[in-house]
Amino acid sequence: MAGKIKNSIVIPTFNEKDNIGKLIEKLKKVFPEGDTEIIVVDENSPDGTADVVNSFSEKDKTVRCILNDGIPGLSPSIVKGFDSAEGEFLGCMDGDMQHDEKCIPDFFKLAEKEYDMVIGSRYVKGGGFAQKWNPVRKLISDMSAFVARIVLGINLKDPTSGCFVVRKKAYNDVRNVMNPTGFKIMLEIYFRLKNTCKDYKMTEAPLIFRNREAGESKLSSKVIFQCAKMLFDLRKQKKY
């Protein structure tokens, strides 16, 4: 891989063939310097998602695909990507085109400047929604955020956005105590950094959220159960 990698963007995927190529192209436009790698962690998608990524890898060594052949799920995939990343700063975003890629460079700049973790937020000034959400979906999202804030006692405005950047050194500090399951790895990392003896600096930054362009949502009753279980497991470890 040519040059020194400063930033790593990890994208977990499952059946995102129709989205992932477009997303990679968009990311290459907002990260043109060559110091940012894109790691797609695919959960053995039967639709050929990995093949699309590998076609980019043949021409660009800052793009690569690895397979999550271990514990299934979005969070384990992200951890696998972070563990293999070369960058000093680790970013995470969805592969379904819902996180506006133009917001991501600012997250890395903030992390490089002073923060250990930068969380993309739809509810801070400058953030929001590109299109109106389905009322049922918005209700589920709002309820999930409310429960997360109450159960964990955190003051994040958007604890469920799923888009963030964390300094690799900070991530490594809590890696051994993590037990990633389900979808909400961002919450676990934030919670564990907040509940250590070190004074990590964390902030929220504007994120624009778009509607999915193609494919199907991965939200299911199983995912909701896993998220709820993770929240209450983390609560047991909370410092008071």
C-alpha positions in Angstrom: 0.0 0.0 0.0 1.6 3.2 -1.2 2.1 6.1 1.3 1.3 6.3 5.0 -2.2 5.6 6.0 -3.6 8.1 8.4 -7.3 7.3 8.3 -9.2 4.0 8.1 -12.9 3.9 7.2 -14.6 0.6 8.0 -17.9 -0.3 6.3 -19.7 -3.5 7.4 -21.9 -5.0 4.6 -24.4 -7.7 4.0 -26.1 -7.8 0.5 -25.1 -4.2 -0.4 -23.9 -5.0 -4.0 -26.1 -2.2 -5.4 -24.7 0.4 -3.0 -21.1 -0.3 -2.1 -19.5 0.6 -5.5 -21.3 4.0 -5.5 -20.2 4.6 -1.9 -16.6 3.8 -2.6 -16.5 6.2 -5.5 -18.1 8.9 -3.4 -15.6 8.4 -0.6 -12.7 8.5 -3.0 -13.9 12.0 -4.1 -14.0 13.4 -0.5 -10.7 11.6 0.5 -8.5 12.2 -2.6 -5.1 12.4 -0.9 -4.4 8.7 -0.7 -3.8 8.6 3.1 -7.2 7.1 3.8 -8.0 3.4 3.4 -11.5 2.0 2.9 -12.0 -1.4 4.5 -15.2 -3.2 3.6 -16.0 -6.1 6.0 -18.5 -8.3 4.3 -20.6 -10.9 6.0 -20.3 -13.5 3.2 -23.0 -11.7 1.2 -24.6 -14.1 -1.4 -25.3 -11.2 -3.7 -21.6 -10.6 -4.6 -20.9 -7.5 -2.5 -17.3 -8.7 -2.0 -16.7 -9.1 -5.7 -17.6 -5.5 -6.3 -15.1 -4.3 -3.6 -12.4 -6.6 -4.9 -12.8 -5.1 -8.4 -11.8 -1.7 -6.8 -9.0 -3.3 -4.9 -7.3 -4.5 -8.1 -6.8 -0.9 -9.2 -6.6 0.9 -5.8 -4.7 -0.7 -2.9 -6.3 1.7 -0.4 -9.5 -0.2 -0.9 -9.8 -3.7 0.4 -12.4 -6.3 1.4 -12.1 -8.8 4.3 -14.7 -11.4 5.2 -16.2 -11.7 8.6 -16.0 -15.5 8.9 -16.3 -15.4 12.7 -19.2 -14.3 14.9 -21.9 -12.9 12.6 -23.3 -9.4 13.0 -22.6 -5.8 12.3 -20.6 -5.1 15.5 -18.3 -8.1 15.2 -17.6 -7.0 11.6 -16.7 -3.5 12.6 -14.3 -4.8 15.3 -12.7 -7.1 12.7 -12.2 -4.1 10.4 -10.8 -1.9 13.2 -8.4 -4.6 14.3 -7.0 -4.9 10.8 -6.9 -1.1 10.1 -3.6 0.7 9.6 -4.8 4.3 10.3 -4.3 6.3 13.4 -8.0 7.3 13.3 -10.7 4.7 12.7 -14.0 5.6 11.1 -17.2 3.7 10.7 -20.2 4.2 8.4 -23.0 2.1 6.9 -22.8 0.6 3.5 -26.3 1.5 2.5 -25.6 5.2 1.5 -27.6 6.6 4.4 -24.6 8.4 6.1 -23.6 11.4 3.9 -20.0 10.8 3.0 -19.3 14.5 2.8 -19.7 14.8 6.6 -17.0 12.2 7.3 -13.8 14.3 6.6 -14.9 16.8 9.3 -15.1 13.9 11.8 -11.5 12.9 11.1 -10.3 16.6 11.2 -11.9 17.0 14.6 -10.3 13.8 15.9 -6.9 14.8 14.6 -7.2 18.2 16.1 -8.3 17.3 19.7 -10.9 14.6 20.2 -10.6 10.9 21.0 -14.1 10.1 19.6 -16.3 12.1 17.2 -19.9 10.9 16.9 -22.0 11.8 13.9 -25.3 13.4 15.1 -28.5 14.2 13.2 -29.6 16.4 16.1 -26.8 19.0 16.4 -26.7 22.2 14.4 -25.9 21.4 10.8 -27.1 17.8 11.0 -30.4 16.4 10.0 -32.3 14.4 7.4 -32.1 14.7 3.7 -35.6 13.3 3.2 -38.5 12.9 5.5 -38.5 9.6 7.4 -41.3 7.1 7.7 -43.1 8.0 11.0 -42.8 4.4 12.3 -39.1 4.3 11.5 -38.5 7.6 13.2 -40.5 6.5 16.2 -38.3 3.4 16.6 -35.2 5.5 16.2 -36.3 8.0 18.8 -37.4 5.4 21.2 -34.0 3.5 20.8 -32.1 6.8 21.5 -34.3 7.6 24.5 -33.8 4.1 26.0 -30.0 4.3 25.4 -29.8 7.6 27.2 -31.9 6.4 30.2 -30.3 3.0 30.6 -26.7 4.1 30.2 -27.1 7.6 31.7 -25.4 9.3 28.7 -26.1 12.7 27.4 -25.6 12.1 23.7 -28.2 13.8 21.4 -27.9 11.0 18.8 -26.6 7.8 20.5 -27.9 5.6 17.6 -26.5 7.2 14.5 -23.9 4.5 13.9 -21.4 6.8 12.2 -18.3 7.9 14.1 -14.5 8.2 14.3 -12.4 7.1 17.2 -8.7 7.5 17.8 -7.0 4.1 17.4 -5.1 4.5 20.6 -8.4 5.1 22.5 -10.0 2.1 20.8 -7.1 -0.1 21.7 -7.4 1.0 25.4 -10.9 -0.6 25.6 -10.6 -3.3 23.0 -10.0 -6.2 25.4 -13.1 -5.4 27.5 -15.5 -5.1 24.6 -18.1 -7.8 23.9 -19.6 -6.6 20.6 -22.9 -8.0 19.5 -25.8 -6.7 17.4 -25.7 -3.3 15.8 -24.7 -0.6 18.3 -20.9 -0.8 18.5 -20.6 3.0 18.6 -22.5 3.0 21.9 -20.3 0.4 23.5 -17.1 2.2 22.5 -18.4 5.5 23.8 -19.7 4.0 27.0 -16.4 2.1 27.8 -14.3 5.2 27.0 -16.5 7.2 29.3 -16.2 4.6 32.1 -12.5 4.4 32.4 -10.0 6.3 34.6 -8.8 8.3 31.7 -10.3 11.6 30.6 -11.2 11.0 26.9 -12.4 13.9 24.9 -15.6 13.1 22.9 -18.0 15.2 20.9 -20.9 15.1 18.5 -20.6 16.6 15.0 -23.2 17.3 12.3 -24.3 14.3 10.2 -26.8 14.3 7.3 -28.9 11.1 7.1 -30.3 10.0 3.8 -32.8 7.4 2.8 -31.5 4.0 1.7 -31.1 4.0 -2.1 -31.1 0.2 -2.7 -31.4 -3.1 -0.8 -33.3 -3.8 2.4 -32.9 -2.7 6.0 -31.2 -5.1 8.4 -33.4 -4.0 11.3 -35.3 -7.0 12.8 -36.7 -8.1 16.1 -33.6 -10.1 16.7 -31.4 -7.0 16.2 -33.6 -5.0 18.6 -33.3 -7.7 21.2 -29.5 -7.8 20.9 -29.4 -4.1 21.2 -31.5 -4.1 24.4 -29.4 -6.9 25.9 -26.2 -5.0 25.2 -27.6 -1.8 26.9 -28.5 -3.6 30.1 -25.2 -5.6 30.1 -23.3 -2.4 29.8 -25.4 -0.8 32.6 -24.2 -3.5 35.0 -20.7 -2.2 34.4 -21.5 1.5 34.8 -19.5 3.5 37.3 -21.7 5.5 39.7 
